[in-house]
Amino acid sequence: MEWTITMKDYPEKLVEAVSEYLEKHKEAELFHYDSHISTPYKDKSITVTNYRAYIVWGNLFEVLRFRICSNPEWNYDEVSSDSMIMWEIEMCYKKSGMFVVEKG
């Protein structure tokens, strides 16, 4: 899959971080990206937009994140990331009891 979002769609820092990751790990693939707006503070006029890019590299899943707050003083200036291997994800799925599996 190709990284096809544009600067007007997502923050430049996230686009750069994803591009660097994909360049460094040639076999990696961006398989999804999304954004979500929330109001996590008491003052509901303050919004936070969380941008995420999901990458798979072998059995490693990496999520790169960048957030922008409507109050610029609360912005972080860095892209963060978390990763889990497939086995860890499978254990979370099987053992947490938080996932409903429909039979049919």
C-alpha positions as CSV (number, residue, x, y, z in Angstrom):
1,M,0.0,0.0,0.0
2,E,1.2,3.5,-0.7
3,W,1.4,6.5,1.6
4,T,-0.9,8.9,-0.3
5,I,-2.2,11.5,2.2
6,T,-1.2,15.1,1.5
7,M,0.0,17.8,3.8
8,K,-3.4,19.4,4.0
9,D,-4.9,16.1,5.2
10,Y,-2.4,15.2,8.0
11,P,0.3,17.0,10.1
12,E,3.6,17.3,8.3
13,K,5.5,15.7,11.3
14,L,3.4,12.6,11.1
15,V,3.7,12.3,7.3
16,E,7.5,12.7,7.6
17,A,7.7,10.1,10.4
18,V,5.7,7.5,8.4
19,S,7.7,8.2,5.3
20,E,11.0,7.7,7.2
21,Y,9.7,4.5,8.8
22,L,8.7,3.1,5.4
23,E,12.0,4.1,3.8
24,K,14.0,2.5,6.6
25,H,11.9,-0.7,6.7
26,K,11.4,-1.5,3.0
27,E,9.1,-4.5,3.7
28,A,6.8,-2.5,6.0
29,E,3.4,-1.5,4.8
30,L,1.0,1.3,5.9
31,F,-2.4,-0.5,6.1
32,H,-4.6,2.2,7.7
33,Y,-4.6,5.7,9.0
34,D,-7.3,7.7,10.8
35,S,-8.0,10.7,12.9
36,H,-10.4,11.4,15.8
37,I,-11.5,14.6,17.5
38,S,-12.2,14.5,21.2
39,T,-13.0,16.9,24.0
40,P,-11.1,15.3,27.0
41,Y,-11.0,18.4,29.2
42,K,-13.6,20.0,31.5
43,D,-13.8,22.9,29.1
44,K,-15.5,21.2,26.2
45,S,-14.6,24.0,23.8
46,I,-11.0,22.7,23.8
47,T,-10.6,19.9,21.3
48,V,-7.8,17.4,20.6
49,T,-7.3,15.9,17.2
50,N,-5.4,12.6,17.3
51,Y,-3.9,11.4,14.0
52,R,-2.8,7.8,13.7
53,A,-0.9,5.7,11.1
54,Y,-0.9,1.9,11.3
55,I,2.0,0.0,9.9
56,V,2.8,-3.7,9.7
57,W,6.3,-5.0,9.3
58,G,6.5,-8.8,9.4
59,N,4.6,-9.7,12.6
60,L,5.2,-6.3,14.2
61,F,2.4,-3.7,14.3
62,E,3.4,-0.1,14.8
63,V,1.1,2.8,15.5
64,L,2.5,6.3,15.0
65,R,0.5,9.1,16.6
66,F,0.5,12.9,16.5
67,R,-2.0,15.1,18.4
68,I,-3.0,18.7,17.9
69,C,-4.9,20.6,20.7
70,S,-7.0,23.6,19.9
71,N,-5.1,25.2,22.8
72,P,-1.6,25.5,21.3
73,E,0.0,25.7,24.7
74,W,-0.9,22.0,25.3
75,N,0.4,20.6,22.0
76,Y,3.2,18.0,21.9
77,D,5.7,18.6,19.2
78,E,6.7,14.9,18.7
79,V,5.3,11.9,17.0
80,S,4.9,9.0,19.4
81,S,4.7,5.3,18.6
82,D,3.7,2.0,20.1
83,S,4.3,-1.5,18.8
84,M,3.1,-5.0,19.5
85,I,3.9,-8.3,17.8
86,M,1.1,-10.5,16.5
87,W,1.4,-12.9,19.5
88,E,0.9,-10.1,22.0
89,I,-2.2,-8.8,20.1
90,E,-3.6,-12.4,20.0
91,M,-3.1,-12.7,23.8
92,C,-4.9,-9.4,24.4
93,Y,-7.8,-10.6,22.2
94,K,-8.0,-14.1,23.8
95,K,-7.4,-13.3,27.4
96,S,-9.0,-9.9,28.1
97,G,-12.6,-11.0,27.6
98,M,-13.2,-7.5,26.1
99,F,-13.8,-8.7,22.6
100,V,-17.1,-10.2,21.5
101,V,-16.9,-12.9,18.8
102,E,-20.1,-13.3,16.9
103,K,-21.0,-16.9,15.9
104,G,-22.6,-17.4,12.6
